[in-house]
Amino acid sequence: MTWLVTGGAGYIGSHVVQAFRAQGLSVAVVDDLSSGHAEFVPDDVPFVEASILDTVRLEKSIAEHGVTGVVHLAGFKYAGVSVQRPLHTYDQNVAGTVSLLRAMADTGVGQIVFSSSAAVYGTPHTDLVTEQTPTLPESPYGESKLVCEWVLRDQARATTQDAVPLRHTSLRYFNVVGSGSPELYDTSPHNLFPLVLDALVEGRTPTIYGTDYATDDGTCVRDYLHVADLALSHVAAARALEEGRPLEPVYNLGSGDGVSVRQIMTAVAEVTGIDFTPLEGPRRPGDPARIVASGELAARDLDWRMRHSLADMVASAWQARQAAAGA
């Protein structure tokens, strides 16, 4: 029994692969390397360099590697950039998911864990987001993730009476940070942690984008989750599907408490020992002021919990960034 991890050469995907292997589960990876790195995939893990839009290639890969379930992380994930590139975002995320589901249906694979996003909520009018909070995405990225959830729901309904009905769950989360291993790190040109750490490594001063939000210190507030904690719940979801246990259609992987961008800057200065006062820039399009989610349902069903502190997140990310820089 093998789980296919789409986007498994990426930052989050490579940690999911690592978590599966640590629990003795067989995995294979499909990634087009548009943002992933081949060196993030262990040498003994089957790796197919391909786009999820290539349905035929997916079908061959599923058959070749005896795939019985999919963890779907491949996609275009930049909310701000999606505002300028909506067609690309929908193509990669929605059309890509349709292609993957078609390949799964044609090869008799009926289990999928989908990497969704807290961006589906937009700017919630509540202090704590639950799975019942209305979904009002504010960027093409958030919209595309929500549409993918609908596609999964509809395909599951359509295959209820099939020999292999689709069983699925979607995991919604926002800012994923830290590192589970020094050789695996976030290389995104848009995410907060790599932007801040890259600036420090290069001798520049990090920038806060947006200081006039309706939050306590004027900067965005988010759930910041350690990538290794997140990966473990992907494994838990896959195991639950494999064992036939009932799952909710969506789960929030949330901290229940928020951290602001300015608080992140303070923690970075403390952990790295580099004293700096961040520069202040304009807001980025598509960034809501606050998203903090409850993780109660995921804690009940998916062994979700925050195993790492904010200092742990910063320290592990800094160690990986220094290793990447050859420090």
C-alpha positions as CSV (number, residue, x, y, z in Angstrom):
1,M,0.0,0.0,0.0
2,T,1.5,3.3,-1.2
3,W,0.4,6.9,-0.7
4,L,1.1,9.3,-3.5
5,V,2.2,12.7,-2.3
6,T,1.6,15.4,-5.0
7,G,3.9,18.3,-4.4
8,G,6.1,16.0,-2.3
9,A,9.3,17.9,-3.4
10,G,8.0,21.1,-1.8
11,Y,8.5,22.5,1.7
12,I,5.3,21.0,3.2
13,G,5.2,18.0,1.0
14,S,8.7,16.9,1.8
15,H,7.9,17.0,5.5
16,V,4.7,14.9,4.8
17,V,6.9,12.4,3.0
18,Q,9.3,12.4,6.0
19,A,6.4,11.8,8.4
20,F,4.9,8.9,6.4
21,R,8.3,7.2,6.2
22,A,8.9,7.7,9.9
23,Q,5.7,5.7,10.6
24,G,6.7,2.9,8.2
25,L,4.3,3.9,5.4
26,S,5.3,3.6,1.7
27,V,5.2,6.8,-0.4
28,A,5.8,8.0,-3.9
29,V,6.1,11.6,-5.1
30,V,4.8,13.6,-8.1
31,D,6.0,17.1,-8.4
32,D,6.7,19.4,-11.4
33,L,9.5,21.2,-9.5
34,S,7.9,24.6,-10.3
35,S,8.6,25.5,-6.6
36,G,9.8,22.2,-5.2
37,H,13.3,20.7,-5.1
38,A,14.3,17.3,-6.3
39,E,16.9,17.1,-3.5
40,F,14.1,17.3,-0.9
41,V,12.9,13.8,-2.1
42,P,14.8,10.9,-0.4
43,D,16.8,8.8,-2.9
44,D,14.9,5.7,-2.1
45,V,11.4,7.3,-2.6
46,P,10.0,6.9,-6.2
47,F,9.8,10.3,-7.7
48,V,8.0,11.3,-10.9
49,E,8.7,14.8,-12.3
50,A,5.3,15.7,-13.8
51,S,2.5,18.1,-13.6
52,I,-0.8,17.0,-12.1
53,L,-2.4,18.5,-15.2
54,D,-1.0,15.5,-17.1
55,T,-3.7,13.0,-16.3
56,V,-2.2,10.2,-18.4
57,R,1.1,10.5,-16.6
58,L,-0.7,10.4,-13.2
59,E,-2.5,7.3,-14.2
60,K,0.7,5.6,-15.2
61,S,2.4,6.6,-12.0
62,I,-0.4,5.4,-9.8
63,A,-0.4,2.1,-11.5
64,E,3.3,1.7,-11.6
65,H,3.8,2.4,-7.9
66,G,0.7,0.5,-6.5
67,V,-0.9,3.7,-5.1
68,T,-3.8,3.2,-2.9
69,G,-4.3,6.8,-1.6
70,V,-3.3,10.3,-2.3
71,V,-2.2,13.3,-0.2
72,H,-2.7,16.3,-2.5
73,L,-0.5,19.2,-1.8
74,A,0.5,20.3,-5.3
75,G,-0.8,23.7,-6.4
76,F,-0.1,27.4,-6.7
77,K,-0.3,28.8,-3.2
78,Y,0.4,32.5,-3.2
79,A,-2.7,34.5,-2.2
80,G,-1.2,37.9,-3.1
81,V,0.2,36.8,-6.4
82,S,-3.1,35.0,-7.3
83,V,-4.8,38.4,-7.5
84,Q,-2.6,39.2,-10.5
85,R,-2.6,35.7,-11.9
86,P,-6.2,34.3,-11.4
87,L,-6.2,32.1,-14.5
88,H,-2.9,30.5,-13.6
89,T,-4.2,29.9,-10.1
90,Y,-7.4,28.3,-11.2
91,D,-5.6,26.2,-13.8
92,Q,-3.0,24.8,-11.4
93,N,-5.4,24.3,-8.4
94,V,-8.8,23.5,-9.8
95,A,-8.0,22.0,-13.2
96,G,-5.1,20.2,-11.5
97,T,-7.3,18.7,-8.9
98,V,-9.9,17.6,-11.5
99,S,-7.1,15.9,-13.5
100,L,-5.9,14.1,-10.3
101,L,-9.4,12.9,-9.4
102,R,-9.9,11.7,-13.0
103,A,-6.7,9.7,-12.8
104,M,-7.7,8.3,-9.4
105,A,-11.2,7.3,-10.7
106,D,-9.7,5.6,-13.8
107,T,-7.2,3.6,-11.7
108,G,-9.5,2.6,-8.8
109,V,-8.0,4.8,-6.1
110,G,-10.6,6.1,-3.7
111,Q,-8.8,7.9,-0.8
112,I,-7.5,11.5,-0.8
113,V,-6.3,13.9,1.9
114,F,-6.5,17.5,0.4
115,S,-4.3,20.3,1.5
116,S,-6.7,23.2,1.7
117,S,-6.3,26.6,3.3
118,A,-7.7,29.0,5.9
119,A,-7.8,31.5,3.0
120,V,-11.2,30.0,2.2
121,Y,-12.6,32.0,5.2
122,G,-11.4,35.5,3.9
123,T,-11.7,37.9,6.8
124,P,-13.9,36.1,9.3
125,H,-16.2,38.2,11.5
126,T,-15.4,36.1,14.6
127,D,-12.4,35.9,16.9
128,L,-12.0,32.2,16.4
129,V,-12.7,30.3,13.2
130,T,-14.4,26.9,13.3
131,E,-15.4,24.6,10.5
132,Q,-18.9,26.2,10.6
133,T,-17.6,29.7,10.0
134,P,-18.9,31.0,6.6
135,T,-16.4,30.7,3.7
136,L,-15.9,34.1,2.1
137,P,-12.5,33.9,0.3
138,E,-10.9,37.2,-0.7
139,S,-8.4,36.1,-3.3
140,P,-8.4,33.8,-6.3
141,Y,-6.1,31.4,-4.3
142,G,-8.7,31.1,-1.5
143,E,-11.5,30.7,-4.0
144,S,-9.6,28.0,-5.9
145,K,-9.1,26.0,-2.7
146,L,-12.8,26.2,-1.8
147,V,-13.8,25.1,-5.3
148,C,-11.4,22.1,-4.9
149,E,-13.3,21.2,-1.7
150,W,-16.6,21.3,-3.7
151,V,-15.1,19.1,-6.4
152,L,-14.1,16.5,-3.8
153,R,-17.6,16.7,-2.3
154,D,-19.3,16.3,-5.6
155,Q,-17.1,13.4,-6.8
156,A,-17.7,11.6,-3.5
157,R,-21.5,12.0,-3.9
158,A,-21.3,10.8,-7.5
159,T,-19.3,7.7,-6.6
160,T,-21.2,6.6,-3.5
161,Q,-22.5,3.4,-5.2
162,D,-19.3,2.7,-7.1
163,A,-17.0,-0.3,-6.4
164,V,-14.4,2.2,-5.1
165,P,-16.2,5.3,-3.8
166,L,-14.2,8.4,-3.1
167,R,-13.4,9.0,0.5
168,H,-11.8,12.4,1.4
169,T,-11.0,15.0,3.9
170,S,-9.6,18.5,3.6
171,L,-7.2,20.2,6.0
172,R,-7.4,24.0,6.3
173,Y,-4.5,25.9,7.7
174,F,-2.6,29.1,7.1
175,N,1.0,30.0,7.9
176,V,3.3,26.9,8.1
177,V,6.8,27.6,9.4
178,G,9.8,26.0,10.9
179,S,11.7,22.9,9.8
180,G,11.6,19.2,10.8
181,S,15.1,18.7,9.4
182,P,17.9,21.1,8.6
183,E,17.9,20.0,4.9
184,L,14.2,20.8,4.4
185,Y,13.4,24.5,4.5
186,D,10.9,27.0,3.1
187,T,12.2,28.6,-0.1
188,S,9.0,30.6,-0.9
189,P,9.7,34.1,-2.2
190,H,6.5,35.3,-0.5
191,N,6.2,33.6,2.9
192,L,7.1,35.6,6.0
193,F,9.7,33.4,7.6
194,P,12.0,32.9,4.6
195,L,11.6,36.6,3.7
196,V,12.8,37.6,7.2
197,L,15.5,35.1,7.5
198,D,16.9,35.7,4.0
199,A,17.1,39.4,4.8
200,L,19.1,38.7,8.0
201,V,21.4,36.3,6.2
202,E,22.0,38.9,3.5
203,G,22.5,41.8,6.0
204,R,19.2,43.5,5.1
205,T,16.5,44.7,7.4
206,P,13.2,42.7,7.3
207,T,10.0,44.5,6.3
208,I,6.5,44.3,7.7
209,Y,3.9,44.7,5.0
210,G,0.9,46.5,6.4
211,T,0.8,48.1,9.9
212,D,-2.7,49.6,9.8
213,Y,-4.8,46.5,10.2
214,A,-7.5,46.4,12.9
215,T,-5.4,44.3,15.2
216,D,-3.7,45.1,18.6
217,D,-0.4,46.1,17.0
218,G,-1.7,47.0,13.5
219,T,-0.1,43.9,11.8
220,C,-1.7,40.8,10.5
221,V,-2.5,38.0,13.0
222,R,-2.3,34.4,12.0
223,D,-2.0,30.9,13.2
224,Y,1.7,29.9,12.8
225,L,2.0,26.2,12.8
226,H,5.2,24.1,12.8
227,V,5.5,22.1,9.6
228,A,6.3,18.8,11.4
229,D,3.1,19.1,13.5
230,L,1.2,19.7,10.3
231,A,2.7,16.7,8.6
232,L,1.8,14.3,11.4
233,S,-1.9,15.2,11.0
234,H,-1.7,14.5,7.3
235,V,-0.5,11.0,8.2
236,A,-3.2,10.6,10.8
237,A,-5.9,11.6,8.2
238,A,-4.4,9.1,5.7
239,R,-4.4,6.3,8.3
240,A,-8.0,7.1,9.2
241,L,-9.1,6.8,5.6
242,E,-7.1,3.6,5.1
243,E,-8.8,2.1,8.2
244,G,-12.3,3.1,7.1
245,R,-12.8,5.4,10.1
246,P,-15.3,8.2,9.6
247,L,-13.9,11.7,9.1
248,E,-15.3,15.2,8.7
249,P,-15.1,16.6,5.2
250,V,-13.0,19.5,6.5
251,Y,-10.7,20.1,9.5
252,N,-9.1,23.3,10.7
253,L,-5.5,22.8,11.9
254,G,-5.4,25.8,14.1
255,S,-3.6,27.0,17.2
256,G,-6.6,28.5,18.8
257,D,-4.5,31.6,19.4
258,G,-2.9,34.1,17.1
259,V,0.5,35.6,16.6
260,S,1.1,38.9,14.9
261,V,3.7,39.7,12.3
262,R,5.4,42.2,14.7
263,Q,5.5,39.5,17.4
264,I,7.2,37.2,14.9
265,M,9.8,39.9,14.2
266,T,10.5,40.2,18.0
267,A,10.8,36.4,18.3
268,V,13.2,36.3,15.4
269,A,15.4,39.0,16.9
270,E,15.5,37.1,20.2
271,V,16.2,33.7,18.8
272,T,18.8,34.7,16.3
273,G,20.5,37.3,18.5
274,I,20.3,39.8,15.7
275,D,18.9,43.1,16.9
276,F,16.8,44.9,14.3
277,T,13.9,47.3,13.9
278,P,11.8,46.1,11.0
279,L,11.0,48.4,8.1
280,E,7.3,49.1,7.4
281,G,5.8,48.8,3.9
282,P,2.3,48.9,2.4
283,R,-0.3,46.0,2.7
284,R,0.0,43.2,0.2
285,P,-3.3,42.5,-1.8
286,G,-5.3,39.5,-0.6
287,D,-4.1,39.5,3.0
288,P,-6.9,39.5,5.6
289,A,-6.2,41.2,9.0
290,R,-6.8,38.2,11.2
291,I,-7.3,34.5,10.8
292,V,-7.1,32.3,13.9
293,A,-8.7,28.9,13.9
294,S,-9.8,26.3,16.5
295,G,-8.2,22.9,16.1
296,E,-10.7,21.1,18.4
297,L,-12.1,18.7,15.7
298,A,-8.7,17.9,14.4
299,A,-7.4,17.2,17.9
300,R,-10.3,14.8,18.4
301,D,-9.8,12.9,15.1
302,L,-6.3,13.6,13.7
303,D,-4.0,13.8,16.7
304,W,-3.6,17.5,16.0
305,R,-1.8,19.6,18.6
306,M,0.8,22.3,18.8
307,R,4.0,20.4,19.8
308,H,6.3,23.3,19.1
309,S,6.5,26.8,20.6
310,L,7.0,30.0,18.6
311,A,10.7,30.0,19.7
312,D,11.0,26.4,18.4
313,M,9.5,27.4,15.1
314,V,11.9,30.3,14.7
315,A,14.9,28.3,15.9
316,S,14.3,25.4,13.6
317,A,13.7,27.7,10.6
318,W,16.9,29.6,11.4
319,Q,19.0,26.4,11.7
320,A,17.7,25.2,8.3
321,R,18.3,28.6,6.7
322,Q,21.9,28.7,8.0
323,A,22.5,25.2,6.8
324,A,21.2,26.2,3.3
325,A,23.6,29.2,3.4
326,G,26.5,26.9,4.3
327,A,26.9,28.5,7.7
